[in-house]
């Protein structure tokens, strides 16, 4: 393997560098107001995706021929504080990261080809593909990350591009408002991941997964953490995964994300982004082996999410929201599989489900047209399948139907018990800071600081 290490390192760098260069090219051209033609933009996208995909496949082929299951590519320590902190950039190719990276390239390339036609002559064509390139870069970095810091970098890129694409049609208030709400939920998820990174550094002095989870190949790693330590880190990572994958109680943002263009809905919330939390749980699955309580929490959360998504999805009236809840139900089942210890089953389920949902989202608009054509041909509506919830009786069925229509009031609960207290606490801190600075300076704060926050309509900020 040592003879091939330089070649594998080069290929690994190419796999990450191809979407990075695509982001730089499209981003700089947009910043400098160089309007690239749609044909040229599409060629850049195809070249970057094909290059990254080929590099990943070749690495996989070398690993299969050499019989190895773990290849680490270290790009050096960026920050070193002896006995306190080590920040390094490291990418890992193993049985988990390579399938996820290849899936990211394949589905991103498919959606890129579809979107180049779907977004034809759209006013925000270049803006869409800049955010698309940012998303692909984030997915590849997250999939191949070997340290918690590297993973967090890709995690943030995915979250930023997702929120901005939900608010893509910014001239309307609903997409902008939903994009802001998704960004708020992502902040909770990111805070939990950041706290987990801090705890990992406190325990091992660095965020290297090999040091925390064991140096064996996935999924046979064995963590040396104590049960309590694994429980603390695992719960923080579970909150991060729940926010990113829309698990209960963060499920309310998923149908809001359907405000974005159909290509972004397909690649984000049907295929890749919604599975990112699942991928995180698979990456840290050795922690689950150290704590039975953590496994039980993961199973309960997954099954609860699956049942909630089935109930809420049964009453949806638009196809994208119905597909989003269908995706969420499968994500919940995958999370439960991870909790039960079925790592390979969860990985195969993830890969197959991502491909299926991508096809369904892309097919959604033409499918509705086919249904209308079929109903016109037979002269009546197609028969509707009854739900088993009617067996609960009229009263209970009505309550369940209302619960599904209101989506469990999860957004209201998050706003009331998380967002509002958080905002009030920081406003209080801001007020105390103003009073202290006024006391020290002997003068009142700047005139602009005295302006009270004004919450008007979204149009004022778009």
N, C-alpha and C positions, 0 to 999 in steps of 0.2 A: 504493500500500500504506500510505503514511503516513496517509491519510485514515481508513483502517480499523484502524489500530494500536490506538487506545483500545478499540474494540469487541472486537478479537481478544484484547487483554489481559484485558478483563473476562470474556470467555468462557473463556479459559485458567484464570483464577483460579476461576471457577465449577466447572470440571471437577475441580480439585483440592480446592476447598472443600466440595463435596457429600459425598464420603466422609469428609472431616475432621469436618464437623458431625455426620454419622451416628455416628462414633466417640465424639464428645463427648457426644451425647445418650444413647446406649446405655451408655457408660462411667460417666457421672455418675449416671444412674439406678440402675445396679448398685451403685456405691460408696455411695450414700445409701440403698440398700435400698428403692428405689421399684420395685416389681414391675410393670413394664409388661405389659399383656396381650399374648398372642401376636398377636392381630389388629393391635394398634397397632404392635408391633415390626415386623411384616411391612409395614405401610403406610410406616413410616419408611424401611425398606430399599428398597422399590420407588421411593419418591420420590427418594431420594438417587441410586440407580443410573440412573433415567431422566433426572434432571437432568444428571448428569455425562455420560451418553451423548449427550444432545442437544447439550450444549455442545461436545463433541468433534466431533460430526458437522457442526455448523455451522461450526466452525473449518476443517474439511476442505473444506466447500463453498466458503467464501470463498477458500481457498488455490487451489482448482481454478479458480474464476472469475477470480482475479487472476493465475493462472499462476505463482505463487511456490511454492518448494519448501522454504523455511526461514523460520520465524517464531520469533523469540526473545522471551521475556517475562521481563524482569529485575525482581526484587523488591528490588533494592538490595544494597549491600555491608553485611554484618553485622559483619565484622571486617576492618580495614584496617591492616596494618603495612607501611609503605613499604619497598619492595625486598625484603620477606621473605615476607609472607603476606597473602592476600586470601581471605576467605570470603564468598561471595555465594550467594544463592538465585536460581536461574535455571531456567526451563522452556523446552523447545524443542519445536516442532511441525514435524515433517518426515515424509518417507516411511517412516521407521522407527518413530518414536514414536507417530504417530497410529494406525496399524493396531494397534500393541500396546496402546495405551490403549483403543481401541474394543473390541478383543478382551477386555480385562480387564473392561470394563463389561458386555459381552454375556454372557460366560460366568459372571461373578459374579452377574448378575441371574438367569440361568437356574438356577444352583445355589441362589441365595437363595429362589426360588420353590419349588424342590424341597425344600430343607431345612426350610422353614416347615411342610411336611406331614410330612416324614420325622422331624423332631425334635418333633413334636406331643406335648405332655404329658411330654416328657423333663425330668428334674429339672434338668439344666444347660442349658435352652433359652436363657436370657438370656446365660449365660456363652459359649455357642457363638457367638451372634451378635455379642457384643462382640469376640471374637477374629476373627470373620468380617469385621467392619467394619474392624478394624485391618489385616487382610490386604489388603482392597481399597484402603485408603489407601496402604499400602506399595507395592502394584503400580502404582498410578497415579503416585505420586511417582517411582518407579524408571523407569517407561516414559517420562515426560516430562522427566526430569532433564537439565539442561544443564551441570551441574558434577559433579565427582566427590563433593563433599560432599553435595549434594542426593541423588545416587544412593545414597550410603552410608546416608543416613537412611531412605529407602524400603527398601533392602536389609535393614536391621536390623529394621524393622517386619515384613517378610515372614518373616524367620527366627524372630523371637520368637513371632508368631502360629502359625507352622507347628509349632514344637516344643511349644507349649502345647496345640494341638489334637490332636497325636499322643498326648499324655498326658491327653486329655479324660476318659477313664474312669479317674480317678485312684484309685479304690478297689481296682483290680487292680494287681498288681505289674508285669505285662508292659508295659502302656502307659506307665507312669511310667518304667520303665527304658529303654524304646526312645526316649521323648521326651528323656531325658537324653543318650543316645548321639547322637541327631541334633543336639542343642544343642552337643555337643563338636565334632562335625564342622563345624558351622556356624562355630564359633569359629575353626577353622583357616582356613576360607574368608574370614571377616571380617578376620582378621589379615593375610592376603595382600592383600585389597583396601585395607586401611588403609595397608600399606606402599607399595602402588602409588600411593596418594594422596600420601604423603610424597615419593616420588620425582618425581611430577608437579609438585609445588610446588617442589621443588629445581630442576627443569629450566626451568619457565616462570614460577614465582612465584605461580601460582594453579592452581586445578583446573578451569578452564573448558575444556570439550572443544573449543570452537572455536579456542582458542589452541593446544592441543596437537595436534589432529587436522587443523586447517585450517578455514577459514571457508566452504568450498564446501558445496553441498547434499549430503546423504548419498545414495548411497555414493561420490560423486565427490570427496570430501575428499582432500587431499594433505598428509600430515604432513611437517614439516620436521625431524623428529628424525633423528639419525644411526642407522645400522643397529644399533649396539651399544646405544644408548639405547632404541630401540624393542624390542629383544630383552629387555632387563631389565624394562621396564614391561609388555611383553606376557606374559612368563612369570609375573609376579606376578598379573596379571589372569587368566591361564589357570588358575592354582591356585584363585583365587577362583571362577571359573566352574565348575571341576571339582567343588569342594565343594558348590556350590549346585545343580548339575544332576546330581549323583551319577555323574560320570565316574570311570573307573578312576583311582586306587585307592580312591575314596570311594563306590563303588557299593553297599557293604553296607548303608548306612542306608536305601535306598529301600524294600525290602520291610518293614523295621521300621516305616516310616511308615504302613503299612496298618492299624495298631492304632487309628487315629483313626476317627471316624464316616465313613460312606461319602460324604456330601457334601463333607467336607474332603479326603478322598482324591481325589475327582474333580477338584476345583478346584485343589488344590495339586500333587499328584504325578502327575496325569494330564494337566493342561492348562497351568497358568500357572507355578507355582513351579519345576517341573522344567525349564522353558524359560528361566528367568531368567538362568542362566549363558550360554545361547546368545544371548540378547538382549545381554548385556554384550559378547560377542565381536563381534556385529554392530555395536554402537555404536563399538567401538574398532578396527574392521576396517582403517582406514587404516594402523594400526601394522603389520598383517600384510604390507602391500605394501612395507614398508621392510626386511623381514627374511625371506629365503627359509628360513632355519633355523627361524624361528618358525612359518611356514606348515607346514613339514614336521612339526614337533612337534604342531601342532593336528590335522593329518590323521591322524597315527599314533595320537594319543590318541582321536580320534573313532572310527576303525575298530576299534581295540582294544576300546573300550567296546561298540560294536555287536555284535562277535563274542562278547564275554563275556556280554552281556545275552541273546543268542540261546541260548547254551549253558545258562546258568543258568535261563532262563525255560522251557526244554524239560522240566524235571523238576518244576516247581511243581505242587502239589496243590490249591491254592485259587485262585479266579479273580482275586482282587484282587492277589495276588503275581504271577500270570502276566501280568496287565495292566500291572503296574508295570514288569516287565522288558521287556514289549513296548514300552512308552513309552520306556524307556531305550535300546533298540536304535535306535529312530528318532531319539532325541536324538543318539546317537553319529553317525548318518549325517548329520544336520544340521550337526554340528560339523565333520565331514570336508568337507562342501560349502563351509563358510565358509573352511576352510583352502585349498581349491582355488580360491577366489575367486568362487564363485557366490553372490553376496550376495542377489540377488532370489529365486533358487531356494530358498535357505535360509529367507528370510522367508516365502515362500508355503508351503513345507513346514511351517514352524512353525505358521502360522495354521491350515492344514488339519488337521494332526496334533492340535493342541490341541482343536479342535472334535470330532474323531472320538473321542479318548480320553474327553472329558467324557461323550459319549453312551454309550460302552461302560461306563464306571464306573457311571453312573446306571442303566443297563439290566442290570447284572450280576446282581442278586438275582432279578429276574423271568426273566432268561435261564436261570438254573439250574432254575427251576421249569418252564419250557417244555421243557428237556431231559429232566427227569424225566417229564413228561407224555408226551413223544414216545417215550421208552424203554418206558414202561408200555404204550403203544399197540401198539408193534411186538413187545413181549415179550422184548427183549434189549438189550444195550448197543449204543450207536452205534459203528460201526467207527472205530478209532483210526488216525490217519495216522502211518506210520513216519518216523523221522528219518534223514537221510543219514549220521549218525555211525556207524551200524551197518556201513557199508562199511569202517570202519577196522580191523575184526577184533575178535574177542571180548575180547582182552586190552586193547587200546587203548580199546575202547568202555567197558569197566568202569572204567578210570582216568578217562576223560572224564566218565562218569556220577557217579563219586565227587566229582570236581572240581565238577561242577554242583550236587550235593547240598550240598556244603560251601561253595558260593558263592565258591570260590577262596580261602577263609580270609582275605578282605580285612579283615574286622573284627579278626581276631586279629593280623594284621600291623600294622594301624594302632595297636592297643592296645599292642603290644609295642615298637614302634619310634618311636612319636610320643607317645602319651598317657602311658605309664609314665615315659619319660625326662623329659618335661615336668614331671610331678608331682614326681618325685624332685629335679629341679633347683630347683624353687621351695620344696620342703620344706627343702632344704639352705640356700637363701637365708633362709628363715624362721628356721632354727636359728641361723644366724650373726647375724641381727638380734637375736634374743633374748639371745645371749651378749653382744653389744655393749651393749645397753640395760642388762643386768644389771651389766656392768662400769662403765658410766657412773653408774648410780644406786646402786651398792653394795648392791643388794638383789636378791632373786629376782623373777622376773616374777610377774604376778598369778596367783592360784590358777587362774583360768579358763584362762590360757594354758598351764598345765601339763597340762591334760586332753588326752590323746592322741586323735586322730581315731578314731571308732568306725564301722565299716562294717557295719551290720546289714542287716536285710531292708528292702525298700522300704516295707513297711507302717508302719515306724516314722517315716517322713518324709511320709506321705501324709495 
